Amino acid sequence: MEFIGSHILSVSQFDRTDVDTVFAVADKMLPYAARESITRVLEGAILGNMFFEPSTRTRVSFGCAWNLLGGEVRETSEVKASALVKGESLYDTARVLSGYSDIIVMRHQLAGSVEEFAAASRVPVINGGDGANEHPSQALLDLYTIKKEMIAQRKTVDGLRIALVGDLKYGRAVHSLCRLLSLYQDIHFSLISPPELRLPENYIVDIKRQGHQVQESADLHSGIAHADILYVTRTQEERFPSKEEAERYRGLFRLNQTIYTEYCEPNTVIMHPLPRDSRGDAMELDDDLNENPNLAIFRQTDNGLVIRMALFALILDVTSQIEQISRPVKWYIGGRCHLS
């Protein structure tokens, strides 16, 4: 794909070469994300962070990624704080706010809404999650994490065995990740969910069409055996027709250290797009896993920063300028004092 000036609305825009390009730029962002160096390549540029649905990690990490490249952030964090509550159309909102920004990240509760917004925007738009549809940057950071975790085990993404657990019907991160993984070779997908929350059929058809193996199960214990990656999701209760219906599935699949030790291989990596539901009746990832070295959920969030920095740099065509204007930091951080 052509990154410069482009919207990022779906992982369907990417081929494997595009993914490699994003990852190569993300690798270059590591010293800036770690605050070992400073770059101000986007000084004076403005990010419009428009989140019409609750978000912590995605909203803050996009903002931090932009700040670390030297730009400034303007946020709209809920519908009632915008003119949409007065009846303004997405078209009008896009035309106005794109005049105030150099790029916009948008999250909305309705599938397809970000694409509708982008069609009217005068600047590039990144999909920060549209309903139960897609979450492209989450899938990219997940795949980047998978690749790094597999390299640490002297494995590759090709031939990966991944178990996806939980709400696969409404989990947009799962939807986007399945599409990205399908770009690789000989992936074995173990899909573990109640029948009512299985991965939508169109995703399964696409996975099989591209030559991958799919196994569906409602049994956690058998489904997670022999997996390289265990990707757990919470029940997306905000997508259900009623709270009562969502409560039927909360806590249905729970992973703790005892289950992990008994049923998983010793090096199985545990991932989760977060937030994990830590309420007592949920706990899809128990707190007793926190000290497990194979729990990669916080490595995922760290990786989200460099992936989002890479997307900004590619879209705004500044990748070749970043190192030219970089300098070391001059403050204490992470046990290191940078005074040079």
Residue pairs with C-beta under 8 A, 6 or more apart in sequence:
1 13
1 14
1 15
1 18
3 18
3 21
3 314
3 315
3 317
4 314
4 315
4 316
4 317
5 124
5 315
5 317
6 13
6 124
6 315
7 118
7 121
7 124
7 125
7 126
7 127
8 124
8 125
8 126
8 127
8 136
8 137
8 311
8 315
9 114
9 115
9 118
9 125
9 126
9 127
9 134
9 136
10 115
10 127
10 134
10 136
10 176
11 134
11 136
11 139
11 140
11 176
11 179
11 180
12 179
13 136
14 22
14 180
14 183
15 183
16 183
16 184
19 140
19 143
19 180
19 183
21 314
22 140
22 144
22 307
22 310
22 311
22 314
23 144
23 147
23 310
25 309
25 310
25 313
25 314
25 319
26 144
26 303
26 306
26 307
26 309
26 310
27 306
28 310
28 319
28 322
28 323
29 68
29 305
29 306
29 309
29 310
29 313
29 322
30 306
31 37
32 38
32 39
32 68
32 69
32 309
32 322
32 326
33 65
33 68
33 302
33 305
33 306
33 309
34 334
35 329
35 333
35 334
36 328
36 329
36 336
36 338
37 326
37 327
37 328
37 329
38 326
38 327
38 328
38 329
39 68
39 69
39 70
39 322
39 323
39 325
39 326
40 69
40 70
40 325
41 69
41 70
41 313
41 318
41 321
41 322
41 325
42 66
42 69
42 70
42 71
42 102
42 312
42 316
42 318
43 70
43 71
44 70
44 71
44 72
45 66
45 70
45 71
45 72
45 102
45 103
45 316
46 71
46 72
46 73
46 74
46 100
46 101
46 102
47 62
47 63
47 66
47 71
47 72
47 73
47 74
47 101
47 102
47 103
47 104
47 105
47 312
48 74
48 76
48 97
48 98
48 100
48 101
48 103
48 104
48 105
49 59
49 62
49 63
49 73
49 74
49 75
49 76
49 77
49 104
49 105
50 75
50 76
50 82
50 97
50 104
50 105
50 106
50 107
51 58
51 59
51 75
51 76
51 77
51 78
51 105
51 106
51 107
51 128
52 76
52 78
52 79
52 82
52 84
52 106
52 107
52 108
52 109
53 107
53 108
53 109
53 129
53 238
54 78
55 107
55 128
55 129
56 275
57 274
57 275
57 301
57 304
58 107
58 128
58 129
58 135
58 137
58 138
58 304
59 75
59 77
59 107
59 128
61 301
61 304
61 305
61 308
62 105
62 126
62 128
62 137
62 308
63 73
63 75
64 305
65 305
65 306
65 308
65 309
65 312
66 72
66 73
66 312
67 73
68 305
68 309
69 309
69 312
69 313
69 318
69 322
71 102
71 312
74 100
74 101
76 82
76 97
79 85
82 88
82 93
83 92
83 93
84 90
84 93
90 113
90 116
90 117
90 120
91 116
91 119
91 120
92 120
93 117
94 104
94 117
94 118
94 119
94 120
94 121
94 122
94 125
95 120
95 121
95 122
97 104
97 121
98 104
98 120
98 121
98 122
98 123
99 122
101 123
102 123
102 316
103 123
103 124
103 125
103 126
103 312
103 315
103 316
104 117
104 121
104 123
104 124
104 125
104 126
105 125
105 126
105 128
106 113
106 114
106 117
106 118
106 125
106 126
106 127
106 128
107 114
107 127
107 128
107 129
107 130
108 114
108 117
108 129
108 130
108 131
109 130
109 131
109 238
110 130
110 131
111 130
111 131
111 132
111 133
112 130
112 131
112 133
113 130
113 131
114 125
114 127
114 128
114 130
115 127
115 130
117 125
118 125
118 127
124 315
124 316
126 136
126 137
126 311
126 315
127 134
127 135
127 136
127 137
128 135
128 137
129 135
129 138
129 172
130 172
131 172
131 239
132 169
132 170
132 171
132 172
132 175
132 236
132 239
133 172
133 175
134 172
134 175
134 176
135 172
135 173
135 175
135 176
135 273
136 176
137 304
137 307
137 308
137 311
138 172
138 173
138 176
138 177
138 273
138 304
139 173
139 176
139 177
139 179
139 180
140 180
140 307
140 311
141 300
141 303
141 304
141 307
141 308
142 173
142 177
142 180
142 231
142 271
142 273
142 300
143 157
143 177
143 180
143 181
144 303
144 306
144 307
145 271
145 296
145 299
145 300
145 303
146 157
146 160
146 162
146 229
146 269
146 271
147 156
147 157
148 299
148 303
149 229
149 269
149 296
149 299
150 156
150 157
150 160
150 228
153 228
153 267
155 228
157 181
157 184
157 187
158 184
158 185
158 186
158 187
159 185
159 186
159 187
160 181
160 184
160 187
160 188
160 228
160 229
161 187
161 188
161 190
161 226
161 227
161 228
161 229
162 181
162 187
162 188
162 189
162 190
162 227
162 228
162 229
162 230
162 231
163 190
163 192
163 223
163 224
163 227
163 229
163 230
163 231
164 174
164 177
164 178
164 189
164 190
164 191
164 192
164 199
164 231
164 233
165 192
165 193
165 220
165 223
165 224
165 230
165 231
165 232
165 233
165 253
165 255
165 284
166 192
166 193
166 197
166 232
166 233
166 234
166 235
166 253
166 284
167 193
167 197
167 233
167 234
167 235
167 236
167 249
168 174
168 191
168 193
168 197
168 198
168 199
168 233
169 193
169 196
169 197
169 198
169 199
169 200
170 197
170 236
170 239
170 240
171 233
171 236
171 273
173 233
173 273
174 199
174 231
174 233
175 199
175 200
175 203
177 231
178 189
178 199
178 203
178 206
178 207
179 203
179 206
181 187
181 189
181 212
182 206
182 207
182 210
182 212
185 211
186 211
186 212
186 213
187 207
187 212
187 213
188 212
188 213
188 215
189 207
189 212
189 213
189 214
189 215
190 215
190 217
190 223
190 224
190 227
191 198
191 199
191 204
191 214
191 215
191 216
191 217
191 223
192 216
192 217
192 218
192 219
192 220
192 223
192 224
192 253
193 199
193 216
193 218
193 253
194 218
194 249
194 252
195 218
196 249
197 235
197 249
198 216
199 216
204 214
204 216
207 214
208 214
215 223
217 223
220 253
220 255
220 259
220 263
221 259
221 262
221 263
222 263
224 230
224 255
224 263
224 264
224 268
225 263
225 264
225 265
226 265
227 264
227 265
227 268
228 265
228 267
228 268
228 269
229 268
229 269
229 271
230 255
230 264
230 268
230 269
230 270
230 271
231 271
231 272
232 253
232 255
232 270
232 271
232 272
232 276
232 284
232 285
233 272
233 273
233 284
234 272
234 275
234 276
234 277
234 282
234 284
235 246
235 249
235 250
235 252
235 277
235 282
235 284
236 246
237 243
237 246
237 247
237 250
240 246
247 281
250 277
250 279
250 281
250 282
251 281
251 282
251 283
251 284
253 284
254 283
254 284
254 286
255 270
255 284
255 285
255 286
255 289
256 283
256 286
256 288
256 289
257 286
257 288
257 289
257 292
260 268
260 270
260 289
260 292
267 294
268 294
269 294
269 296
270 285
270 289
270 292
270 294
270 295
270 296
270 297
271 296
271 297
271 300
272 284
272 285
272 297
272 300
273 300
274 297
274 300
274 301
276 284
276 285
276 297
277 283
277 284
278 287
285 295
285 297
289 295
313 319
313 322
328 338
328 340
329 338
330 338
330 339
330 340
331 337
331 338
332 338
